Amino acid sequence: MSIEIFRDAWGIPHLRADSARELARAQGRVTARDRAWQLEVERHRARGTSAAFLGAGALSWDTLARRARLDDTARRCFAALERRDPETAEWVRAYVDGVNEELPGAEAPEFARAGLAPGRWEPWTPLGVWLGTHILFAGFPAKLWRDEAIRHLGPDAVGLFATDGPGTAGSNGWLVAGARTGTGHAILAGDPHRYIEDPGVYQQIRLSCPEFDVLGLAVPGVPGIAHFGHAGTVAWSITNAMADYQDLYRERLRRTGAGIEALGPDGVWHRASRHTETVEVAGEAPVEIEVIETDRGPVIAGGPEGLDGGVVEGATVLLDPSVVSDPFILPGQSAVPGQSAVPDPSAVPDPSAVPGQSALPDPSALPDPPVLPDPPVLPDPPVALSLRHPPRVTEDLGFSALLPLLRARRTADVDRAFDHWVEPVNVVQAADTEGGLLHRVAGRVPARAAANRLRPVPAWEPGHEWRGWHETPRAGLTDGIAVMANQRGPAAPLGVEFAPPHRAHRITALLAEKDRWSPADMPAIHTDTHLASAQPLLDRMERLEGLSPEAETLREAILQWDRRMAADSREAALYAAVRSAVVRRLAAHPAFAALTAPPAYPDVLLPWLGLLPRIAFALEHLLRAEELYGVDRDAVVRGALEEVAAEPPRGTWGDTHRLAPWRALPEPDPDAPALSGDHDCVLCTSAVPGLTDLAARGPAARYVWDLAHREDSLWVVPLGASGVPGSPHHRDQLPLWLRGDLVPVVTDWQHLTKED
């Protein structure tokens, strides 16, 4: 069988083979050639072995990967795939064969810097890469934040701070039906928002064999084209549905002579699996970790002695333990869900219920009560945290969707393929050349109690088990358009927190400005910089009185601003400086003091628990709320204006808002490019106001899929097709990405260069 590799002018690989299996092998080979260092980093991250060459900074991730049992889950899912879908399993094996053929001889300067040699991929490694890429995608650590916020501020804090917090990933996506295009055929466009990495998280590629011819954006290390693809007669794309499909359980564990036991919801102690693993750390002593798994799932934090670092969940006043039948049932709690151990006051007999007779004795007739010592104040029993998520429960990662997607010819085929999807849970949009349209949610979301979705729940209480799976919702189009930007849409019943609606509303408004659209029109939407979320802060600025002359001048400049976060805008820089000062001042307010100290959770989870970024991304809610824990917000904004007026930024927004891509081996980038956009702009280039203007998140790719003529489709990635520093295609798309330009899709094999 033959394998042919071609390249276009941008170094994008176009692969041709005699079968799907040989094509997978070719994809593995070319990915190893172009992304050798990236593949090895992802393989080690999935196995929890990256600290061995990246050092102590990677230890927290490796510990999470080991304790969450990512590699073991990948093995189990692949073994189940071999039983359920042997064709897809062999196709994955072929991809791994291609990686192993090419990887040993691949060139990447990072290997020498890290003192690392390429290793060997196992058949389940692509599944591990997928898990490692997406285990934090749904943001389950946000449940820890909500738990802390509720504990210190009360239940209203959930709504006040609700936003797509640090570490979650979003996307813009819009579908324009043929009735709204110049050709009469649909257009799909959008951009996934992820951490911008070097090499990039998406790989432009084309896969062609007698069964299919698909171009799109692949995840390096995973065969096929899962998220964004164009098969000629049908195209598809996804956005993050913001669904909640991972649960955290508080576990009570105890050591016994035989190992470790966990208290179950039946009130019985059950045996938990337990073993130890050693994590090697470059330049430091190895670290031994304890890997525990209960009936709920792997324990990702803490153990029988409690959470690492000794979090105390709040002292509780207990009665004499001898009068409590179950030491884990506290006053006000009950072993029976929904019942209270404290009598309902309404159930106490009314003294007038029997005429002429009191139901209660006369207190004056009673002897004085004995003087008892104060009851002891005892800490709650230690707890650990376990994680339950669909692939660990079902031994299915959804890889059975990948081949059917490549073979799809119509939206009905795409629809059936996504019936196999597991995680991450996405909103899917698709269109075909016959006018078929698709707008649905895909993925597996467990049905369970509402409390599970909000915060960690007690494993020892009944009522928190999973009870099957939700039906995934579907939606239609309005005026020939469907827009998804992680807002509350069709997936609303499946989630808790969603992105603010600003991006979705802005895209919808822009699409309403024309009756007919073409692929060439779409970059103007991709790069729109209007910031609607600025309004609450501007409103508070406008009503202030008695400012200093300098602050008054600053305020007037900001109020006259056009609300666009353009890189060359002086006013955008002034607004951003005041916003950051407001965020810092709110975070320093005594009302939030209890949330400033990070809880004793693993470091890798702490970005979701930082008070300052939580305030930054929820600022408009906090400023608009009727009351905010006694905080004088006008005084906060006044102070921020005076602070910035005393020392205003000297340049434009782009002078500080610059691209800061993630690299496994960090290195300074003196030429970090200036960026337009902001977190709530359609051009979503996310910094953390109050902390830094540098942007680590943004459009990890842009695409425009034309269903009339595939060759009129467009795409671009932030850096380039090659992950090898020094390659002419390592960063050749960066200038286009910065300007908002896109690369034309090439489909004619005669216009490609064959690679030896």
N, C-alpha and C positions, 0 to 999 in steps of 0.2 A: 504494500500500500504506500502511496506517495503522500508526502506532506510538503506544502509549499508555503513559504513565508514571504510576504510582500510588505513594503513600507510606502506610505505616502510622503508628501513633502514635509510633514510635521513629525515623521518618525513613528506614526501610528501603525501598529501591526495589523495586517489583513492576512488571515490564515485560510488556507484551502486544503482540504483532505478528502479522502474517499469515503469516510464514515464518521459518525459522531464520536466514536471512540478514538479514532486516530486524530480527530480534530481536538479532542480534549488533551491528548498527549502533546500536540503542537502548542496548545495554549499554555500548558505547564512549562514547556521548553522556553517559549518566548518570554513568559513572565519571569522565569529564573534568569534569563539573559538580561532583561531590562530592570528587574527589581530584586536582584539577589539579596542585597543587604536587608531590604524591607521584608522579604519573605522569612529570612532567618530571625529577624527581630520578632515578627509575629508568631513564628513557631515557638520561640522561647517564651514569649508572653503567655501563649496558650498553655504551656507546660509549667509555667511558674519557675522558670530557670533564667530569667533575664538578668537578675542581679549578679550572676556569675561573671558577666562581662560589662554590665552597665554600672555596677556598684551599689552602694547602700540606698541610693535614691530610688531604685527599683524594687527594694525589698518589700515594701508594703503591698505593691501590686502582686508580686510573686506569692506572698503569704495569702492574699485573697484568692488568687487563682488556685493555689493548692487546697486551701480550706473549702472553697466552693466546688472543688473537684471538677474543674473544667476539662482536664485531659481525660479523666475517667468517664465523664459524661459523653465526650466526643467518641471515645471507644465504644461505649454502650450504644450510642445512636448509630454508629457505623455498623456494628454487629446486627442491630435491628434492621437497618437498611438492607443489609445483605439478605436477610430473611424475607422482608416485605417487598423489596424492589431491587432484585439482583442486577437488573440492567443499569440502573442509576449507580449502584455500588461499583460495578465494573467501569463505568464511565469516570467516576471519581478516582478509581485506581489508576486509570490511564493518565489522568491529569498528574497524579503523584509520580507516576513513572516518568513523565516528561520533565517534571521538576528535578527528579533525582538524576536524570541523564545530563542535564545542563548545569545544575548548581555547582558541582565540584570545580568546574572550569570557569565559572563566571567571574567577571572582574568587578570589583567594587572596593574603592580605597578604604572604606570604613572597616573592613575586616582586619586590615593591618593595624589601624588605629586602636581597635578594640582587642587585638590579640586573639581573634576568633577565626575558626575555620568553619566553612559551611557543614552542617550536619545532614542527616538523612531524614527524609519525610516518611511518615507512616501513612497507611491508607486513610486513617481518621484525622490526619493533621488538618486538612481543609475544614473539617467540621469544628476542630478546636479553634482555628483561626476565626471562624464565624462566631463562635461563642465568645472568644476573647474580645472581638470587636464590638459585640452587642450586649454583653452581660450588664453593663451600666447604662445602656442606651435608654431603657425605660425609666431610669432614675429612681430605683427603689430606695436609695439613701434619702430621698426627699421625705420618706415616711419618718425617718429619724428626726429630721428638722421639724416636721409637724408635731411630732411627739414632744420635742423640747419646747416649741412655741406654745402648745396647748398647756403644757405643765407650768410654764412661767407666766403666760399672758392670757390664758383662757381660750375657749373654742373659737372665738371670733378671729383669732390670729390666723386661722387657716385661710379664710377668705381674704384678709388683708394682705397676706404675703403670697397669695396664689399667683404664680407666673411660671414660665418655663425656666427654671432655675439653672444654676451653673452645671455644666456637664451634659445636659440633655441636648438632643440634636433635633433640628427642625428642617423644614424645607418649604419652598414655594412651589406650587404646581398649578397650572391652569390648562383647561381643555376648552378649545373653541370649536364648536361644531361647524360642519360645512356650510350651513346657512349664514355664518358670520365670517367666512373667508372669501378671498378673491377667486379661488379655484373651485369652490364647492366641496372641497374635502377638508377634513378636520386638521387642526394643528394642536400638538401637545408641546408645552414649554414649561420651564421651571429651573430650579437650582436647589440641590440639597445643601443644607447648612450643617457642616461638621467642623471639627477641629481641622485647621489647615495644616497638613503634614508634609514633610519633605523626606521621601517621595510622597506623592499624593495618594489619597485614600481611594481614588477611582482611577481605573485604567481604561483608556479609550482603546477599543479593539473591535475587530470584525471577525466573525466565525462563519465559514462557508463550507458546506458539504452537500451531497445530493439531497439530503433531507431538509436543509434549511440554509438561509443566508441572513445572518443577524449581525447588526452592528450596535454597539452601545457601550455602557460603562460597567466594567467588571470590578469586583473586589479582588485585589491581588491576593492570591493564595486560595481562591475559591473558583472552581470551574463554572463556565457558563456566564450568562449576563442576567443577573437577578433583578436589579432595580430599575434600570432604564434601558430599553431596547427598541430597535426598529427592525422588523422582519420584512419590510417591503410592503406587504399587504395589511399589516397590523403593527401598532406601536403601543408601548406601555410606559408608565412612569409611576412613582410612588412619592408620598410624603409621610412623615411620622404621624401616626394617628393619635399619639399622646395617650394611648390606652394604658390601663394599669393591669398587669398580668403577672407580677411577681409579688410574693408575700414575705413579710418578715415575721417570725414568731419569737416571742420571748420564751426561752427554755429554762426549766429548772433541772439541773443535772446533779448527780451525785456519784461519787466513786465507790465502788465495791471491790471485793476481793477478785471478782471476775472481770472488772473493767469499769464501764460507765453506764449509768441508767438515766433515762429521761422520764419525767412525770407526764403521763398522757392525759387526755381529756376524760378518760374513764376512771381517773383517780388511782391508776396503777402505774408503778415504775416499770418501764420497758427497757430492754437492753439496747444500747446505742453502739454502732460500730465505732472503733477507735484504733488509730495507729499513729505513728510519728513519722515525720519526713524531715530531711535536712536540706536547707536552702543554702547553697554556696553564695558567698558575697565577695566580689572582687575587692581585694585590699583589706578585708576584715575576716574575723573568725566566722565560720559557718553558724547558722541559726537553726535550732531544732524547733519544729512546730508540731502541735498536736492536731490531728485531723479527726473530727468527730462528725457523725451523721446520725440524726434521729429519724423517727418516722415521718417528720415533716420535711426534712432536707438537711443539707450540710450546715454545720455550725460555722458561721463566717466571722464571729467575734465572741471572745470570751470562752468560758468553760465552766466546770463545776465550781470553781472558786469565784465566778463572776466575770464581768467584763474586764478586759485587759486595762490596767490602770486604776481599777477599783471605783467604778461609778456606783454611787449610792443612790438608789431611786427615791429616797425620801423616807425619813424615819416614821414609823407608824406606832401609835399607842396600842398596845395589845392588852387584853385581859390576861389573867392567870392562864398560861397555856393548858393547864389541866382541865379548864372548863370549855376549851375549844376542841371539838371532836376531831377536826382536821387542822393541823397546824398551818395549812396553806389557805384556810378560809378565815378572813379577817372580819372584824365587826363591820356590818353594813354589806358584807358579801354573803353569798350563799352557794352551796354546792349545786343547787338547782338553778339553771339559767333563767333569768327573768324574775327571780324571787329574791327578796331581801331578807337577810338574817335579822334585821331590825324591824319590829312590827310596824305596819302601816298605821299612822295615827288614826286614820279613819276607821280602823278595825277595833279600836278601843271602845268598849261599851259606853254609851251615853249615860251619865249618872241619873238622868231623868227617865231612863227607859222603863224602870219599874216605879209606878207612883208611890210616893211616900218612902222610898228606900233608895239609898245611894249605892251605886255599884262599887264605890271605892270607900275604904274606911276613912274616918275622920283623922287627919294627920295629928291633931292634938292628942288623940288617944293612943298614939304609938310611942313606944320608948325611944329615947335618943339612939340614933344609929351608932354603931361602933366606929371608932376612928381607924380608918384603913390607910396603909401606906399608899403613896402615889403608885399607879401601875407602872411597870417598867416600860421604857422606850426602847424598842428593839428594831434593828434594821430589817427591811424586807429581805427575804432569802435571796442569795445571789442568782443572777440570771445570765444567760448567754443569748445570742441571736442566731437563729437558723434561717436559711433562705429556701423558699420553695418556688420553683419556676417550671414552666411546661416541659422543656426538654429533659430535665432530670426525672420528671414524673412519668412521661410518656415514651422516653427513649426515641424521640422524633424531633429532628431539627428542621423539617420541612424541605429537605433536599429533593424530595420526589416532585417538587414543583419545577425544578430547574430545567430538566430536559423537555417537559411539555411546554414550557415557555418558549424555548428555542424553536420548537416545532409548530408553534401557534400560527394560524393563518387568519383567524378572525377573532373578534373580541370574545366570542363564546369560548374559544379555545383558551384565551388568556384567563377568562373567568374560571374555567374548570381547573386550570393549572394552579391558580391562587387558592383554590379550595384546599390544597395540600400545604399551604403556607402556615408556619408556626410562629416564628418571631424573627425580628421585631414586628409588632402589629402595625400595619401600614394602611393608609388610604391609597387605593389603586385607581388610576385613571387610564383608559385605553380607548383607542379608536381604530377603525379599519377602513379600507377603501370602498366598502359597500355601504358606508354610513352607520355601521354599528358603533355604539358608544357604551362605555362602562365607567361607573363611578361607585366604588364599593370599599368596604373595610375588609382586610384579609389578615388572618392570624388567629391564634388560639388564646382566648381570654377565659379564665376559670370563673364559674359561678360560685359565689361565696358571700358571706356576710359583708355588709357595707363597711363595718369597722376594719376589715382586712385591708381595704383599699386606702384607708386613711392613715394608719399608723401601725406599728408592731402590735401584735395581739398575743395574749397569753396562750401558750400551747397546752396548758393544763386545764383550760376551760373548754367545755363543749361548745359547739356552734361556729367554729372557725374552720371547719374542714371544707374541702372543695367538693362541689356537687355538680359535676359535669361542666359543659362549656357553653358560653354564650353564642347565639346566632350572630353572625357578623352583619351589621347593617348595610343597607344600600341607599343610594341617593340618585337624584337626577340632575338635570341642568336647568338653569333659569335664563331665559332669553338666549339660549344657545351657548351658555357659558357655565362652567363649573370651576370654582376656585377653592383650593385648599392651601392653607398656610398655618396649619397646626392649631387653628382656632376651634371653638366648639362647633363641630359640624356633624356628619353622620356618626362619628365615633363618640359623641358626647355621653351616651349611656355607659360607655366602657371605661371612662377615665375620671380623674379628680381635678387635675390642673391642666389647663390648656394655655396656648400662647394668647396674648392679647389680640384682639381682632384687627389691629391696625393694618398689618400687611395684607390680610385678606380683603379688607374694605378698600384699601388703596388700589390693589390689582383690579378689583371689580369696577371701581370708578374709572380707572384708566381704560379698561376694555370697553366701557360704555361710551367712550369718546369717539369711537369709529364704528361704522356699520360693517366694514369689511377689513379683515386683517390678513397679512402675509407673513411668512417667516422672517423677512427682513425687518418687520416692524417690532419684533419681540425684544430685541436688546434694550430698547427704550424703557420697557417695563422692568426688565432685569435690573437696570441700573438706577431706578428711581430712588431719590434720597429724601423725600418728604417725611418728616418726623411728627406724626400726629400725637404721639405720647408726650410731646413737650408741653401740651396745653395746660395741664394742671399746675405746673411750675410757673408758667407764664401768667396764669390767672392770679396766682398768689403774689407774683412780682408786681402786677399792675395795680393792686389795691393798697400797696404799701405807701405810707406817708412819712415825711420827716427824714428822708435819706440825706446823707452827705452829698455835696455837689458831685464828687467823683462817682459815688454809687448811683446817683440819679442819671448821670451821663451813661454809665454802664447799662442801667436798666433800659433807658430809651433806645440804645443801640440794639439790645436784644429784642425788645418789643417790636422794632421795625424789621427784624430779620424775616426772611422769606420761609423759614421753617425747613430749609434744606440743609442736610449735613454734607455739604460739598467740601472736598479736600481743600479747595482754595478759598473757603469762606472764613473771614475774620469773625463774623457774628456767630457762626457755628462754634468756633473755638471759645468765644466768650460764654455762650450758653453752656457748653460742656464743662467749662471751668466752674461756673456757678452750680451746675447740677452736682458735680463731684463734691463741692464744698457742702452742699445740702446733705448729701449722702453721708459724708463723714460726720457732720454735726448731729444728724439723727442717730447714727450708730453709736455716738459717744454719749447720748442722752441717758440719764439714770434709769429711765423707764425700761430700757433694754439691757441693763447691766447684767442681768442673769444669763443673757444669751451670748455674752462676749467670750466667756471661757469655753474653749472647745471641749465637748464631752470626750470620754475615754473610748472612742471608737477608732478603728484603724485609720491611719493617715490617708489612705486612698479614698476614704469616704468623707473626709472633712470638707472638701470643697462645697458639698451640699449643705454644710452646717455653719458656714461662715456668715456672721451677721451682716457684715458690710455688703457682700454681693447680694444677699437676700433683700436688703433694703434697696440696693441699686436697681434690681430688676422688678421690684414691686413699688417703685417710687410713686407712680401715678396713683395707685390705690391708697398709699399712705397719705398722700397730700389731699386726696379728695374725700377721705373718710370723714364722717360727721364729727367723730372724736377719736383721738389717738392717745390713749393712756395718759392724758393730761399734758401732752407735749404741745407747746405753743409753736405751731409750725410757721406762723408769720414771723415770729422772732427768729426762728431758724433760717428762714429765707433771707430776712434782713441781714443777719450776721454773715451769711454766705456772700451776699452782694457786697457788703462792706469789705469782707476779706479779699475778694477777687479784685475789687476796685483799688485796693491798696497795692496790689501786686498783680496786675492783669497779665494774661498770656501775651507773648510778644508776636506770635505768628498766627497762622491759620490752623484750621482743624487738622489738615493733613500733616502739619509739622509734628504733631504728637500722636495722631491716629495712624499708626503704621502697622504693616503686616509683620507678625511674629510667628512663623510656622513652627510646629513642634518637630524636633529632631531627637532621635534616640541618643545621639551623641551631640549634646549642645555645643554650639559655637557662635561667637558673635557675628552679627550681620550688619556691618556699617552701612550697607546700602538698602536697608529695609524701606520698601516703597511706601509712599503716602497713600492713604485710602480715603475714599468717600464712603458715606453710609453710616449706619449705626444699628443698634440691636433691633429696633422696631421699624426700621426702614425696609422697603422691599429689598434694597441692597443691604442685606443684613450682614454687617461686619462688626462683630460683637467684641467690645471691650468690657471692662468692669468699672463703671463710674465710681469715683472715690478711691480706686486702687490704682488703675492704670488706663491709659488711652490706647495702649497697644492691643491689637486685635489678633486673637488666636483662633477665633471661629469666623466662618464666613462661607461663601459659596464654594463648595468643594468641586463643583463643576457647573456648567450651564449647558442647556440643550434646547433645541427647537426641532421637534419631529414633524415633518411635513408628510401628510398622507397622500397628497397629490403626486408628488415627485420626491422620492427619498433623497435623490441627489441635491435637492434644494434644502435639505436639513442642515443644521448648524450645531456646533458644539465647541466647548473650550474647557480647559482645566487650569488651575491657578499657576502651575509651573510648566510641566511638559510631559511628554509621553515616556521619557526615559528617567529612571531613578538613579542613574550613574552620574555623579558629579564630573564635570568636564565634557560630557557628551553634548553635541550641538543641540540635542533635543531635551536637555535637562530643564531648561528654563525659557525656552523660546516662545512659549505661549503666554508667559507672564505679562509682557506689555499689552497684549490683546485683552487679557483678563482684566487688567487694570483699567483699560479704556472702555470696556464693555463690548468689545468686538468679539466675534466668534469665527471659528475655523470652518470652512465649507466641508461637508461630508463628501468623500470621494467613493464612488461605487464602480467606476469603470476600471477593470483590471489593467487595461492598456495604459492607464495613467499612473500606475504604481511601479515601484522598483523592486525586482525580485532579490531576495537576500539569500546568500549561499548557506 
